[in-house]
Amino acid sequence: MQHRIIVLGAGYTGAIAAGRLAKRLRREDVAITLVNAEPDFVERVRMHQLAAGQDLRPRPFGEMFAGTAVELKLAKVTGIDVDRRTVAVRAADGTEELAYDTLVYALGSGWNDQGVPGTAEHAHEIAGRPGALRLRERLAGLDAGRPVVVVGGGLTGLEAATEIAEARPDLDVALAARGRLGDWLSPRGRRHLHKVFGRLGITVHEHAAVTGVGGDSIATADGTSIPAAVTVWTTGFAVHPIAKATTLQVTGTGQIMVDRTMRSLSHPDVYAVGDAAMAVGPADKPLRMSCASGTPMAWQAADAIAARLTGGKLPKVPLRYFNQCISLGRKEGLIQYVTADDRAVSAALTGRLAAVYKELVCKGAAWAVANPTVGLPARRRRIVREPAQAGTAVEASA
């Protein structure tokens, strides 16, 4: 009887975890099912490019996982019963219940309207492909001189504003930030950011907390009305609500509480990776929602699952940061070097070289999804205990 591993979600973290597990474990010992609603991989870090009119290379999962032990199931997850160890899904041919011995939860996150009135009705989001395509269509039909306002001064907001301004210099692009522009960056990073924004003609509204979104403007806390034929909302992410509806231990925002191997604190047969998990890094600081966090989390979870099933050593690789990579259009970039716990240091790479660096990072992230097992030993290990005992952890000595 095979040990049944189900991975929910095939973004960066879910796809990497599934492929890595297939390399770590013997095919005759495990059945690995990757559940995803779409048949191809979405490069989420490029959604601002898609929205600005660029075409992205298709990456079908059928090609990525050809010849591996990973079985792709095209379906939408509708519910999870972690006490019965089942997942309810809806596919084109109807509904189904899947049973698991080990679950990897990687359903990720979507956009977060922060409860601001009018946002859901009037704003556009680029947290996923459908939203990016809707924004793409709206921008393509926009006449020259029309105002576009990007709300949110984080990484996604910076990339969206610069990408749109570079692709459509005929539009009046602005960015509304709650604080100062790039206030978390080093002085060198902030100077370069202001320089690029000035060159692209992007108007910056600092200390502008948005309190309402209308069809042709946004309102800020100080009573200012900013014209906006199109509002792009990039104020953070909200996790998929399914985990919060289960008996899993979650945070107030619905992230699954995990240990340093990405294992659920309440249900030892469940692992969570990426935006869906509340994991901590250096100085016990929560990891931010990002591809930079999700990829090593996926490695950690897959290696821990394989170790517990085969009696191997648990991974003890620290999850840390090295830099923040920001594209500022296709010709400019900013690489802000950071401490292990994600605080900016003085060093920063800017300009064309930084843009090339960022592009290599994006390509590398997609390559890691298609090649999650590179660098792992070719020999797969045999499971050393009965699958019926899958819910019980076997802690290997370090």
N, C-alpha and C positions, 0 to 999 in steps of 0.2 A: 504494500500500500504506500503510495507516494505522499510525501508531505506537501500539503497544498498551500502555496504562497500566492496571495492576491495583492497586487499593487494597484491602488486607486489613483488615477491621474497620470498622464504621460507628458507633463511638462519637463523642465530640465531635471528636477529631482526624481520624479517617478520613473522616467525612462532610464536614467543612469542607474538607479537602484535595481531595476529589473534586469538590465543587462549585466550588471556586476554580480548579481546573485546567480545568474545563469552560468557565469564563468567560475564562480566559487564552488558550486555544488554539482553533483553528478545528475545527469538528466533522468536516469532511472530511479533516482531517489526523490526528486521533487517535480511538482507541476507548478509552473510559474505563469500566472495569468495577469496580463496588464490591461486594465479597464480604462478606456478613454472614449470620449464622445466623438472625436474627430479622427480621421484616418491618417493624418499627417502631423508632423511636429511643428509647433508654432514657436518661432523665435520671438519671445515676448520682449526681449531687449531691443528689438527693431520695430516695434509698433509705431513709434513716432516717424520712422522712415516710410512705413506703409501708408500712414495717414497723409504724409506730405507728397504722395504720388509715386513713390518708388515701388518697383515690383521685387518681391522676394523669391528666392529659389525654393521650389517645393521640396519637401523632405518627407516622403511617405514612410510610415512605420513598417510597411510591408517589406521595403528594401532594407531599412535599418536593422531589422531583427530576422532577416532571412537566414536560415541555417542555424538559428539559435534555439534554445529551449523555451523562449518566451512566446507565449500565445497571446495575440492581441484580440481583445473582445471589444468591438465597437458598441458602446452602450453608455447611457447616462446613469450615474449612481443616484438612486432615489431614497435610499435609507440604509442604515447599518444597525444591526443588533449585535453589540459586542459581547453580550452575555451568552447568546446562542451561537456566536461566531458565524454570522451570515451577513451577506450584502445583497440588498435588493437593487436590481438594475432594470432599465427599460431600453430595449434595443428595437431595431426596425421591425422585428418579427414578434414583438410582445415583451412581456415582463418575465423576470426570472429571478431566482434566489440562488446565490452562490455561497457555498460553504468554504471556510478557510481554516487552516491551522495557524498560520501567521499572516497578519495583515500589515501592509505598508500604506499608510494614509498620506497621499501627496496631492490632495485636491486643490491646494494653492489658495489663491485669493482673487478677488475682483476689485472693481473700483469702490470707493467709499465716498458717498455724497455728504458725509458728516452731518446729515440732518438739516442742511441749509435749504430753506424754502426755494422752490423753483429749480433746484439743481437737476432732479430726476426728469423734469419736463423739458428743460431748455438746454442743459449742458451736454457736451460730448465727452466721452472717455476713451482712453487708449490702453486700458488694462488688458484687452484681449483683441483678437482679430475682428470680430463683428463690429465692435465699437470703432476700431481704427478704420475699417472700411466705410462705415457711415460718415465719419469725419472726412475721409478722403473725398467722398462724393460731394459732401457739403462744401468743402474748400474749392473743389474743381468748378463748382457753379457760382462761386463768389466773384463779383465784379471788382475791378481794381479800386483801391482806395478804401475798401470796406474794413472796419475794425475787427480784429481777432484778439481775444484776451485769453491768455493761459493763466489759470488760477492755481497757485502752488509753486513755491520756490525751491522744491527739492530736486533731486536728480532728474526725475521724469519731467518736471516742469521746465527745467533748463534745456533739456534735450528737445522737448516738443517745441518750445518757443524758437530756438535757434534753427531747427530743421525747417519749420514752416516759413520763417523769415527768409532763409536762404533760398528755399524752393519757390517762394512767392514774394519777391521783393516789392511787388506792386501793392501788397496788402499793408495795412497799418497794424502791426503786431505789437502787443503789449503783454507784460507779465505782472501779475499782482501777487506779492509775497507778504506773508504775515509779519516777517521780520525784515532784516536787511538782505540784500541780494548776496547770496553765497556767504552768509554770516558764520558758517561752520568751517569755511576753508581757511587756509593760511593766507597771510597778506599777499604773497605772490599769486596765489590762486585767485583771490578776489580781484586783484588788479587785472589779471588776464581776462577774467569773466566780464568785468565792466568794459574792457577794451573791445571784446568781441561783440557784446550787446550794442555798444555804440556804433561799431562798424556796420552791423546789420540793421541799424535803425530801430531797435526794439525799445519801446518806452517801458520804464520800470516804475511800478507803484510799490514803494516799500511801506512797511507797517500798515498794510491794507488788508484787514481781516474782512473777508467777504461774508455778508449777512443775507444776501438774496441774489437770485439769478432770474432775470427776465428774458423776454424774447429778443430784446435789442440793447440790453445793458445789464451791468451788475451793480449792486449796492454794497458799500463798505460800512464798517462800524461807525466811522466819523461822519456819515451822511453823504459821502461822495458818490456820485453816479458816474460810472465809466462806460462809455459806449461799447457795445459788443454785438456785432452781427452774428458772431460765433464765439461761444465760450467753451474752452477746453479745460476740463476739471482734472487736476492731478494732485490732489491733496492727501494722497496715501491710499492704502488698500484695506479691504475688509475680507476676512477669511470666509471660506465656504461655510454655510450655517449647519451642515449635516452633523459635524462632530458635537456641536453644542446640544443637539437633540438626543444624544446618546448618554450612557452612564459613564463615559470617559471623564477623567478629571481634566477640566479645561479652565482657561482664564476667563475673565469677564468678557473678553472680546471673542472667545470661541477657539483660541489656540490650544492645542493639546499639550498638556504638561509632560515633559519627557526628561529622562536622565541624560548623561553625557554620551550614551550610546544610541540616543534617539528613541529609547523604549518608553512607552507610556508608564507613568507613575502608578496608574490604577489598574491597568490591564496588561500583563506581561507578554501577551501574544500579539500586541499592537505596537507598531512603530510609526512615528510621524516625522516627516521631513519637509523642508522648505518653509514657505510662509505659514503652513498649517500648524507648525510646531512652535512652542515656546521653549527654546533652548538657550543656554547661556554659554558665553565664551569667556575670554580673559577678564579678570576682575569681577566675575559673576555678572557681567552685563548681558542683557538679552541680545541675541543676534538680530540684526535688522532684516526686514523682508527684502531679499535681494538674491540674484543669481550667485553672487559671491558667497553668500551664506549657504544657499541651498545645495550647491554641488558638493562641498565637503560633508554636509549633513547626510547626503545620499550615500556617499562612500562609507561614512561611519556606520549608518544603519545596516547597509548590506553586509559589511564585514562583521558586524556584531551578530547579525542573524546567522551567518555562516559559521562563525566561531561557536555559538551556542549549540547549533545543531550537530557540529562535528567534533566538539570537545577541544577546539583550538583556543588560542589566546585571544582575549577580547582586545579590540583596538584601543589605544590610548593616545591617539594623535590629537593634539590640541586644536580647537577650531579658532582661527585667528584671521585678522585682516592684514593686508599689505598696502593696498591703495584703493582709491575710488576713481573709476574710469568714467569720464563724462565726454560724450560727443557733443560738439557745438556746431552742428552742420557737418557736411562732408569734408570740409577743408580745415577745420579747426577742432582742437580737443583740449582737454585738461585732465591730467593724471595727478591727482592729489595723493601723495604718500601719507600713510597714517600709521599710528601705533597699533599694536596687536588688538587693542580694544576699540579701534576705529576713531581715534582722535587725530586731527590733522597735525602734521609736523611742518617744518618750514619748507622742505623740499617739494617741488612740483614740476612736472613736465608740461610744457605748453606748446601751442602752435601745431604745425603740420605733422611733426613727429608724434605728438600726442594723439592726433587723429588716426595716424597709422597704427599706433599702439592699441588704441581703443578698438579699431577694426579687427586687429588680430585677436583681441580678447573675445569679441563677439563670435568670430569664426571658430576660435578655440572652444567656446562654450557649446556651439552646435556640433563640433567635431566630437566633443566628449560624450554627447548624447548618442551619436552614431557609433562611437568606439569606446564604450564604458569599461572595457576589460583590458585595454592596452596597459602593459606594465605589470599585470597580474601573472602569477605562475600558471603555466598551461595545465598543470595537474589539478583536477577537481577532487575535493575530499568527500569521503563517504559519511553519511549521517550515522552517528554512533548510538542512537537511541530510537525507540519505537515512535513512529509518527503519532500514535494515540496519546503520547505524553507531551505533545507540542506546546501546550499551554504552560508547561512548567519549565522554567529557565534552568539551564545547566551552566553555572558560572565556572569558567575555566580560569586556572591560576595564571597570573601575568608572568 
